[in-house]
């Protein structure tokens, strides 16, 4: 089982150093500390374990070190920044693992960009040596890239010529969308296995500048000082403690999130519990609670549960989402968060909730929301219903109050990858309904919810159990490959963004190219990499 929880004192592959307003995140991959057997992580190549540590470091920078304004991403290995994803790891991994690996690394690089965009931290890639494949993809997730000019170091995306696959961490999209590289130059660069060095790389826009070896650190330091000229007032962060979880053969239980597995039926129940008791009404009280504050704790637990289901439960194809507890308590928290959005910790909590919800959107599982008496799909938890592929709401007045509720946060605090809110995506054809949803009425009973289109089905008490059971059985009987493609196509209506391009193309090309004989067949490039045998391609275009 792969564990997604870690901490700096447990890192094997990264070193995080904090010096006032500057953090240095140094890659120093331990060759032998791999997630699986059969390969060594040479030349700062990485597997999922390396990226789990990177994701943790980025999260800790946001919550534990909010005073940091510049993050320098570099390497402690001489003359090498990062050789990218470990080829032997990819060659020996299952197809499902490869796809989930690429998705997680994409989310981690998007987290860097999210931090820069929303929290103002500037990420500098200080390439003290060659950055190839995923190593360069990590660099272009940063705001600026600086390469040592030592006559040997280069940047490259060699996947097409060497492996018969593609830069799977958004490399091609970021070349043309983010760094705005000309298409013809991007074409040459992406088919040039050796890549480009200092002067040409800068001329083509692949890096921001290069410095000779003797002046490399001096050049990086000067750029950091330039950024820090308008340094903000420092603030003290909060500690992110380990998330406690109790696990049995068929369950995974946190404080606020419960997962019940029904492996024989290929689905899971995931229930998130609303907070209980009085909630803090000042930012000072929120800071004092730290990582135990419900919206931070519950969504960290939800994040870990989703990642666990993705990677460790491949046969679970459907997740039935439930939200239980006091809806008014959730709405009170939303009101507090909305009123204090400029406070650094509230900003980071909201940004984390948004990232976790996007993780749900991007998960290759079906999601059904189940709304029953005692449910609290309200405010931020309503986002889980809106993120679901379908929703079922019991229509039985005698069973107790069943309602949905909106808050100010549903209007824009949790954007999807397409830049729209889930409510905007839902009512793309009927935008006038948004005014009704966000009008004076904040709670909607089953009839109102069905009339507005907030739910999919509202069975009565006579049909409820059978309809939900049949829906689960039907969904889990369908082809998981077809469902993955269908869901990925349907979830992001509306405009394209760089993120939707990256993930949409990832779903298409990794699910296709990673299974083609030219890549992974007996004579494929990925299979024969590093062997005396040479790849043999089927040259027919399809």
N, C-alpha and C positions, 0 to 999 in steps of 0.2 A: 504494500500500500504506500502511495506517495503522500507525504505530509507537506502541506503548504505553509506551515507555521515555522518561523525561524526568528533569530535575533542576531544583532551584530557579534555578540560573544560566541555565537555558534557558527558564524560564517567560515566556510572553507575556501572561498574563491574571491572574496572582495574584502577590502579594508576601507572603512569609513572613518575619515579624520575630520574633526570639526575644529576650525580655528576662527573664532568670532563669526564674521559674516560670510566666511568661505568654507565650503566643504570640499574635500577631495575624496572622490570615489575611485579607488584604484583596483583594477582587475589583476588578480594574481592567482589564476586558476590552479588548483591542486590536481595534478594529472591523475592521481589514483582515487580521488574522492568522487566516484561516479555513481549515478543512480542505479545503473545496471552493470553487469559484467560484459566483457568482450571488447572494451575499447579504453583508451587513455586520452585524457583531455590535454593533448599537447598543444603548444603554441597559443595558449589562452583560447582554445576552442571551448565551446560550451554545450552542456546538455540542459535539461529542464531544471536540475538542481542549481545551476549557476544563475539561471534567470529567476528562480524563486527568491534567491538572496537579493538580487538586484531590485525586484519588485518590493521586497521588504524595506530595503534601504531608502527607496523613493518615498514610501509611505511614512517611514520614520522621520525623514527630513521635513515632511509637511507638518507632522504633529509634535515631534519631540524637539525639533530645531527650527522653529519659525523665524529665528533671527538670521538664518542663512539666506543670502541674496544671490550667491554665485556657487554653482556646483561644477567643479572641474572633474571630468571623467577621463581617466588615463589608465596606464598600465605600469606595473612594476617589473614586467618582463623586458629585458633589453631587446631593442630593435623589432619588437612585435607589439602591436596594440591588441588585436584580436583576429584570430583566423576564422571566426564565424562558428556556425553550428557544427558540431563534430560529425564528420561524414560517416564514420564507422557506426556511431550511435544511430544516425538516420538509416543507414543501410541494414541494421539488424533490428530496427523497431517495427512494430506492426503499423499498418496504414493508419488505424485510428489514433495511435499514439502520436505519429508524425503530425497529423492534422491538429490534434489538441495542443501539441508542443508549439506549433507555429502560431496557433490562436493565442496562447498565453504570452508568447514573446511579443506578439503584436500589441496585446493589451498593456504589457509592461512599457513598451515604447510610446504608446498613446498616453500612458500615465505621465511620462516625462513631459510630453507636449501639453497635457492638461495642467500640470504643475506650473509650467512656464506661462501658459495662457491665463490662468485664473489666480495664481498666487504670486506671479511676478518674478519667480526665481529664474535666473539665467543659467542655462546649461552649456558649458564649453567642452567640446571634445578635443582633448590634447593628445593627438596621435603621435606618440613617441616612436612609432614604428608602423609597419604595414597593417592596414585594416582591410580585410577582405570579407566578402559575403556578408554574413550577419554582423560581423565586426563593423563594417562600413554602415550597415543599416542601423546599428546602435548610434553611430556618429551622426547620421542624418536625422535621427530623432532629436538630437540636441539643437540648440539655437545657432551655434557657431562651431566651425570645424577648423582646427589648425594642425598642420602636418609637419613633421620634422623633415628637413631637406638634407638628407644624408647620402644621397645618390642611389639608395636602394629602396627606401620606404615608398609605398604606393597605396592608393585606394583602388578597390576593385569590387565588382560584382561578377564572379566567375561561374555562377551556377549554370548558365546556359551552355557555354563551351565545355565545361569540365564535367558536369553532372547530369545534363539533360533535364534539369528542373529549372525553377525560377527563384529569384530572391523572394522568399516567402514571408518576410517580415515587413512588407510594404515598400520594399526597395525601389521598384520601378515606379510606383505611384508617387513616392516622395521625390524621386528625381525630377519628374516633370511638373508635379503639382506644387510641391513645397519649395524646392530649390530652382524650379522653373528652367531646367536644362532643356536646350533645344532638342527636338525629337531626333534629329539626325545624329547629334552628338551623343545622346542617350543610347541610341542604337549601337553606335560604335563602342562606347564604353561598356555596354552590357554584353558584348560579344568578344571583348578583349580580355582574355584570361589573366594577363599580367597587370592589367589596370593602368593607371596613369600616376605619374609622380608630380612633385611640387609645382613647377612653373606651369605645365600644361593643365594639371588638375585645377589650379586656381583660375587660369584663363577660361576654362570650360564651366566654372562655377561649382565644381565638385567639392571644393574646400574654400574657406574664406581667406586663408593666407598660409604661408609656410615660413619656417625659420630654420637657419642652419643649426646643426647640433649644438654648437657652442653657445648659441643665443636662444635656444628653444624655450628653456624655462623662463628666461628673462622676458621673452616675448609674451608668454602666457601670463606671467605676473603683471606685466604692464597693462594687458587687456583687462585683467581682473580689477586692477586699481581704477582703470577708466570707468568701468561699470559701477564701482562703489562710490564714485564721487558724490552721488546724491543718496547716501545711505539712509535708510529708514530707521526710526527708533526701534531698538531691539525689544523683543518680547520673550517671555519664558514659555517653553513648551510644556507638554504633558507627556507622561510615559505611557507607551503602549505595552501593556502586560500580555502574557500569553492568554489565549482564549481557552478556557476550560471546556473539555468535551468528554462525555461518557459514551463509550461505544460498545455495542454488543454485536452479535452476528447479523442482526437484522434491524439495528437502530443506531442512530447517532444523535445524541442529545446535548445541546448547549443550554445556557441559562434561558434564552428567549426563543431559540429555534430548535424544533424537534423534527427529526427525519425518521420515518418508518419505511423500511424497504419491503416490497412484495416482489422479490426476484422471480418467483415462479410465474407471476403474472406480468412481469416486466414493467412495473411502475412503482413510484414512491409517493408517500404523503409527506409534504413539508409544511409544517405549521409554525407561524411566527406569532409570538405572544406580545400583546401590547404592554406598556409599563403599568405598574401598580403604585398607588400612593401618590403623595404630593410630588410634583415635578419642580425643578428649579425655575425661578422667575427672574434671575439676574445672570449676567455673563460671569460674574465672580463666582456664583454658585456652580455654574457649569464647569468652570475651570477647576474648582475644588473637587467636583465629582470625577473629572478627567475621563479616562476611557471606560468608566462604568456608567456614564451618562447613556440613557437608553438608545437614542438614535445612532450613537457611535458603536456601542457594544452590540446591539441587535444586528446592525448591518455588517459589522465585521464577521459576526457569526454566520449570517446569511451568505456572505462572500465565501467563507471557508466551506460551507455546506455545498454551494453550487460547484466550486472547484472539485470537491471530493466526488460529487456525482458525475461530473464530466469525465474525470480521469480514472477513478477507481471503480465505477459502476457502469461499464459500457453497455450492459444488457438492459439497464433501466432506461426505457425510451420515453416515458411520460412521468411528469411530476405534477401532482395535484396540490395546488397551493391553497392554504387556509390561513386566515388571520383571526385571532381570538383575543377577546378582552374588551377593555373600555375604549370605545371610539372617541369619547370626549377627551380622554387623556392624550391620545395621539394628536387630536386637533389642537389641544393646548400646547403641546410641544411644537407643532408646526407654527403656531402663532408666535411663540417665543423665538423660534429660529428666524422666521420671516422679519420680525421686528429688529433683529440684531445681525443682519446678514453682513454688515461691514466689519464686525468683530472677527479677528483672525481665526479663532477657534471655531466659531459658528460657520465661517466661510469654508473651512477645511472639512467640517462635519458634513455640510451640504454637498461639497464636491465629492466626498467619499461615497455618500449615499447615491449620488448620480452615477458614479463609476460602477458601483455594485449593480445598480439597476441595468446599466448597459451590459454588464456581464451576463445578466439574465437574458437580455435581448439576443445576445450573441451565442448563447449556449445551444448546442445541437441536441436539444431535447424538446418534446412537446410540453406545453404548460397549460393546464386547466385550472381556473380559479373556481373554488367551491364556496358559495356564500350561503350560510345557514344561520339560524338564530344564535346569537352570541358572537357572530362575526364582527370584525372591526376593520373592514376595508375602507379606511378613512384617511384622507390626506396622503402622507407619504406611503402608507400601506395600500392605498387605492392604486398606486403606480404598479403594484404587483398584479392586480387584476387587469389593468390596462396593458401590461406587458404580456399577458397570457394569450394563447392562441384562441381560446374559448373561455366563456364563463357560464356557470350554472348557478342560479339563484332560486332558493326554495320559495314558493308562493304558498304560504300557509299562515294566515293571520293568527290562528290559534296556537301556533307553536312558539310565539314570541316575536319581538321586534326584529326585523331583518332590514337593514338599510345600508346604503352607501353614502359616503360624505366626502365633500371636496374641501380643500383649503387653498390658501393663497399660493402655497408651494406648488400645487398642481399646475399653476399657470406659467411656470417657466424655470423652476429651480432644478428640474431633473431632465435636461434635454437628452434625446436619443442621439444615436450616432449621425442621424440625418439632419440634426440641428433643430428639429421640431420637438414640441412636447408630445407625450403619448396621446394626450387629449386632442391636439391638433392633427396628429396622424390618424386618429380614429375618425374624426369628423372632417376629413379632407374634402369630401363631397358636400358636406353640410356645415360650413364654418359658422353659420348663424346659430347653430346649436350651442356653440361655446358660450354665447351670451346667456343662454338659458341655464347652462350648467353652472356658470360662475355668477349668476344673479344673486338676489337676496336669499333665496332658498339654498341651504348648504347640505341638507340631508335629503335622500330620495329613497322612498320605499320601493318595493319590488315592482309595482305597476308603473311608477314614475321612472324608475331606472330602465325598465323595458321599453317604455314609450320614447324616452330620450335616446335609446340605443347604447346605454352604458353596459348592458349585459347581452349575452347571446341567447340564452334560454332561461325560462322561468317555469319549470315544471311544478305542478301542485303536489300536495302531500301524497296523493295516490300513485303518481307516476315517478316521484322523486328518486327513490332508491333504484328502481329498474332503469330509469333513463341515464342516471349517472353511471351505473354498472355497465350498461350496454355501451355507452360512450367510451369508457375506459377499455373495454374488451375490443371494440372496433378499432380504436386508435392503435393499440399495441399489436394488432394483427397485421397492420400495414407495413410496407417496405420501409425500413428506417432510412435507407438511402433516398428514396423518393420524398419522404417526409422532411428530411434535412434540407433538400433542395427547395421544396415547396415553402417551408417556413422561412428560409432565408430570403426567398423572393417576395414573400408577403409582408414581412415585418417592417420593412423600411419604405413605406410609400412616400411620395413627395420628392423633394430635392436630393441631389447627390452632394456629398461632401467628400473630403479626402478620406475620412474614416470609412464611410460606406463603400467607397471604391476599394479600399484596402481589404475590407472584410468580405465584400461581395466577390471580389476576384479571388481571394484566398479560398472561399468556399468552392468556387468553380475550378480554379486551376490546381489546387492541391488535391482535391478529391478526384481530379481527372489525371493530371500529369504524374502524380505520385503513384498511380496504378498502371501507367503505361509501360509496356515492355522496354521502350527506349530508355526509360529511367531505371526501373526496378526488375526487369526481366533478367533471364540468365545472362544475356549479353548486353544488358543495360549499363549506362554510364555510372549510375550510382552503385550498382552491384559490383562493377569492375574497378572502381576507384581504388588506387593504391596497389593494384595487382598487376602482374606482368601481362595479363590479357588486356585486350583493348575493346572498347565498346563497339558494338555493331548495331547500326541503326536501321530500322525500317523507314525508308525515305519517303514513303507515301504521305502526302499531306491529307488531313481529314477535315 
